[in-house]
Amino acid sequence: MSASYSGVKVFSATKARERESLGERITDWLDANTHEIEIVDTVVTQSSDREFHCLTITLFFRAR
């Protein structure tokens, strides 16, 4: 990661319905914070075991 950042916001979901709405949750958070922050990097992580599939989206940001 080359850009400096001042904060991190993590969105995570393990249930199918939660994973389906993850994009909406992220969009809502970005809309609410658009004037205060600038996204400098994003990391998408997927992990799973026999029963659960976890999707995590991590946003690295800095204050404007």
C-alpha positions as CSV (number, residue, x, y, z in Angstrom):
1,M,0.0,0.0,0.0
2,S,1.7,3.2,-1.2
3,A,-0.7,5.9,-0.1
4,S,-0.7,7.1,3.5
5,Y,-4.0,6.8,5.5
6,S,-5.4,8.0,8.7
7,G,-8.2,5.5,9.2
8,V,-9.6,2.1,8.3
9,K,-13.2,1.0,8.0
10,V,-14.0,-2.7,7.8
11,F,-17.2,-4.2,6.4
12,S,-17.7,-7.9,6.9
13,A,-20.5,-10.4,6.3
14,T,-20.8,-14.2,6.7
15,K,-24.4,-14.9,5.9
16,A,-25.7,-14.9,2.3
17,R,-28.2,-12.2,2.9
18,E,-25.6,-10.0,4.6
19,R,-23.2,-10.5,1.7
20,E,-25.8,-9.5,-0.8
21,S,-26.4,-6.1,1.0
22,L,-22.7,-5.4,1.7
23,G,-22.4,-3.1,-1.2
24,E,-25.4,-1.0,-0.1
25,R,-23.9,-0.7,3.4
26,I,-20.6,0.5,2.0
27,T,-22.4,3.0,-0.3
28,D,-24.4,4.4,2.5
29,W,-21.3,4.8,4.7
30,L,-19.4,6.5,1.8
31,D,-22.3,8.8,1.1
32,A,-22.5,9.8,4.8
33,N,-18.7,10.5,4.9
34,T,-17.9,11.7,1.4
35,H,-17.0,15.3,2.5
36,E,-14.8,14.2,5.4
37,I,-12.7,11.4,3.9
38,E,-10.9,10.3,0.8
39,I,-10.5,6.5,0.0
40,V,-6.8,5.7,-0.7
41,D,-6.9,1.9,-0.9
42,T,-9.3,-1.0,-0.8
43,V,-8.7,-4.6,0.1
44,V,-11.2,-7.4,-0.5
45,T,-10.8,-10.6,1.4
46,Q,-12.7,-13.8,1.2
47,S,-12.4,-16.8,3.5
48,S,-14.5,-19.9,4.1
49,D,-14.7,-23.1,6.0
50,R,-17.2,-26.0,5.7
51,E,-20.1,-23.9,6.9
52,F,-19.4,-20.2,6.5
53,H,-18.2,-17.9,3.7
54,C,-16.9,-14.6,4.9
55,L,-16.5,-11.5,2.7
56,T,-14.6,-8.6,4.1
57,I,-14.0,-5.3,2.4
58,T,-11.5,-3.0,4.1
59,L,-11.4,0.7,3.1
60,F,-8.3,2.7,4.0
61,F,-8.9,6.5,4.1
62,R,-7.5,9.8,5.0
63,A,-9.2,12.9,6.2
64,R,-9.8,15.7,3.6
